[in-house]
């Protein structure tokens, strides 16, 4: 007898809630962040588009791309927006963010 192969992306249940997804990108400009927004919408993943939610959040974006930001022990400094914040994790650049999507249960 053969068994059926397991799915490559298995959904797991967690007892602790996942930290929120926060997208940092220039307000009112679709650009490179649009692919990320579309993936969030297609997977019904809750997220906050910080700079589009309020222009008062622009300092969050500007502090990330400042030349004074040297990163930390877990995150190198972002090269350029878009930037995804998920708990303590910061990921910049659209391809890198989309590679993080197995964590979002994309199927």
N, C-alpha and C positions, 0 to 999 in steps of 0.2 A: 504494500500500500504506500502510496505517496501522499504526502501532506501538501496542502496548498502553501505557496510562499507567503510570508507575512508582508504587509505593506511596507514600503520603504519609509514612509512618514507615518508613524503611529502616533495617534493622539494619546497623550497621557493626562491623567487628572492630577491636579495638585491641590493640596489642602490649603496652601497659602495663595492669596491673590497675586496675580502678576502685576508688576509695577506698570504705571501708565506709559504709553508711547507718546513722546513729544517730538514733533517735527519742527526744526528750526530752518527757515528759508526766508528769502526776501518777501515782504508783503506785496500782495497784488500782482505777483509775477509767477505764472505757472512753471515755466522753465524745467529744470532737471528734477524738481520735487514732484512734478505732476505724476510721474510713473509711480512714485511711492504713495501718493494720495490715492491713486486708482487701485493699487493693491490693497490698501487699507479698506477702501470702500467695497471692493470685490469680495473681501473676506469678512466683512462686517466687524473689523477689528476697531475697537474704540481708540481714538487718538486725539491729540490736541495739536493743531497747527498754530503754534504760539504767536508768531508774528502776524498771521492773518487774523487771529482772535483779537489781538489788541496791539496797536503800534507801540504801546508802553512796554512791550516785551522785546523790542529791538535791542536793548542793552544786553540781553541774554545771547543773542546772535553775535553781536559785535564783540563781546568779551571772548567768545569762542574763536573767532578768527583774528583776534588781535595778535600782533607779533610778541606781545608780552605773555601770551598763553604758551607754556612749554609742556603742557600735558601733565600727567601724573603717572603713578606706578602701573596703572591698568589701562590708561588711554593716552595714545600719542596726541599731540595737538591736531585738530582738524585742518585739512588742507583748504577746503572751501565748502560752502553750503551746497547741498542740503546736509543737515546733521540730524541724526536720530538719537534721542536720549531715551534709554529704557532702563530705569533704575540708575545704577552707577555706571552703566555702559554707555559710551558715546561712540557713534559710528558716523563717519563722514563719507561722502561721495555716493551717488545713486547705486552703482553696481555693488558696493560693499553693503549698503543698507538692504538691497534686495536679496543678497546672499544670506542675510539674517532671517529671511522669511520662513525657513523651516521651523524656526522657533514660534512662528505665528500660525502654524498648522495650515499652511496654504496647500490646497490639493488641486 
